[in-house]
Amino acid sequence: MSTTTAAPTSTARPGWVTDERISAWNRWVSRDAASTATSTAVAPYDGQPTAAVPVSSAVDVADAVASALDAQHRWALLPWSTRAGIVLRFHDLLVERQDEVIDLIQWEMGKSRFSAWQEILQVATIARHYARHGRRYLVDNKVRGAMPGLTRVREVRVPKGVIGMISPWNYPLYLAVGDVLPALLAGNGVVSKADSQTPLTLLWTRALLAEAGLPRDVWHVVVGPGAVVGDALIGSPDSPGTGVDHICFTGSTATGRHVGRRAGEMLISASLELGGKNPLVVLADADVGKAAAGCVAAAFANTGQMCIHIERVIVHEDVYDAFRSALVAATEALTLGQAYDYTVDVGSLASPAQLEAVTSHVASAVASGARVLTGGRARPDLGPLVHEPTVLEGVTADMPVCLEETFGPVISLYRVATDLDAIEKANEGRYGLSASIWSRDAARAEALAQRIRAGSVNVNDGAAAAAGSIEAGMGGMGDSGLGRRHGAEGMRKYTESQTVATQRLVPLGPPAGMAVERFVGLGNAQLRLLRRLRVR
C-alpha cells in the first residue's frame, strides 16, 4: 500500500490545556463535593492518560435531575427570544474559539483535524437553525372541535421536563450538543452523561454555553460508567420520580436495546440512534471516478468511526473493474497519521478496543478467503492506534465483516448483475441507518432509494448530504434505532402534545329540560347533514 503517511506527534496533550483549565472544566461535573472518585481516559495519539475527571454516583444523578427540573420551570417561562439569543451567542463563541475544542476532540478521540472541524460545522448550523426557525416547529395547531363553531381546539406543545442525554465518544461535540440545543430551546432542562473517553470536550462546551448566558442548573453534566450513571438517568420503578422524562441515546444497538427496555419500564419516551452496516450502490451508468471519491470520503472520514459511514460497496458488474481500480487509487492517495493540523486525512482509532475490532474483522475475513486490495494493517509506526484504510474483496456471508458493524476504516466490495440484485444486497441484515446510490440518472436513483430500508439515502453522495441537511430528520430503521434527530421531529420529540379544548355557549350533552331521546335525534340529524355537506 502506498498511502501517504504523516510523522507521528511527539506529545498528545495540547500545550494550552493547563491543569488550571482542566480544574475549571471539572467543576461542571455534578457530584457530591465530598467525593474523591475520578476516571481518566487514555489519549489515542500516544497512549498516555489525559486528565482525571470527577465521577458521579447514582445519587448525584438523581440530584442533578431534581435540580434541572426545578430550573426548567423558570427556564420554560422565558421568552423564546431570550432562549434563542443564548443559543446564538453560543454559536458565535463556538466559531470564534473552535481551535480549542478541535484540539480537545483530537486529544481525546484521535480523529483528523478536518473530521474534528466537521463537528463545528454541524453544531453551529444546528444552533442557527433551531434558534432562528425552531419556534415554528412548536406553534399551536388549531383544529376543528367536537361541535364546529362551538368547540375551539388547539394542539399545543409543552416541554417534557428533563431530558437525559447519553452520547458516544466518536462525535463528542456534535452528537452530544447537537441534541442538547433543541431540547433547551423547547424549554426543557437537560442532564447529559459524558462519555468516559471524551468528557473534556463536553465540559468545555458546557462552560461555553454558561458564558453565552445559560443558567447553571438548566443543564447538568454527569460522568461515570453507563451501568451506574446511564441507568440512574432513566430511573427505576423502585424509585419513582428520580429519572428523566425522555432519554436520547446514541450508541450501539446492544446498549440501545437495554436503554429501550429501561425506558419502557419507566413509561418514558426514548429516541435511539444505533448501529449501521451502511451500503453504497454503484449503478451501471454511474460516474466511476466521482463514485470512488465519494465512497472514500464516506467510508474513511472520522477513521470510519461514525454510524453512517459506508462499510458495504455494491457495484454493477459493468463498471466493477473500473470502479475497483479508481477506489483503490483514491484510498491510497489518503494521508494517514496523526497531527494537530490539516495535513492528515485519516487519523487514529479511538481506543485499543476499536483497533482490536478492526484487526479482528480483517484477519478473520482474510483467513476465510477474502482478499485485501489495499491496506489491511495496523500502523504502530504512525501511532499506537493507527490502522490503514482497507478495501476487501471476496467477502462472504459467513465472515463477521460482511454484516456485523466494524466501525473502522474497512469496506468490502460486492459485484452484482442487476439493479434488483443491488437493492436486495443493500437490504441484507437487520440494520437500516444510511445508504448511498450513484447514477447519472438522478430520478432513477431516487426511485430506487425508496426501495432501500434506511432512514437516509444519499444520491450521488456518500453520507454527508442527508446528515448535513438538518431541516430533514435523521435516524434509522430496524436495528438502527427509533426516532429522529434534526428537523421538526428533532425538536418535537422533546415536547408533549397537549390538547386544549374550550366549549362555548352549549354543553356537549342534552341541555337542561331536553329529553335524552330528543337530543339523540338531533345528533343523528346533525350527522346526516354533515355527511351530505362533506364535513370531516
ABEGO torsion letter per residue (X at the ends): XABBBBBBBABABBAABBAAAAAAAAAABBBBAABABBBBBBBAAAGBBBBBBBBBBAAAAAAAAAAAAAAAAAAAABBAAAAAAAAAAAAAAAAAAAAAAAAAAAAAAGBBAAAAAAAAAAAAAAAAAAAAAAAAAABBBBBBBABBGABBBBBBBBBAGBBBBBBBAABAAAAAAAAAAAAAAAGBBBBBBBBAAAAAAAAAAAAAAAAAGBBAAABBBBBEBAAAAAAAAAEBAABBGABBABBBBBEBAAAAAAAAAAAAAAGBBBBBBBBBBBBBBBBAABBAAAAAAAAAAAAABGGGBBAABBABBBBBAAAAAAAAAAAAAAAAABBBEBBABAABABBBBABAAAAAAAAAAAAAAAAAGBBBABEGBBBAAAEAABBBBBBBBGBBAABAAAABBAGBBBBBBBBBABAAAAAAAAABEABBABBBBBBABAAAAAAAAAABBBABBBBGBAAAAAAABAABBBEBBEAAEBEBBEEAAAAAAABBBBBBBBBBGBBBEBBBGBBAAAAAAAAAAAAAAAAAAGBX
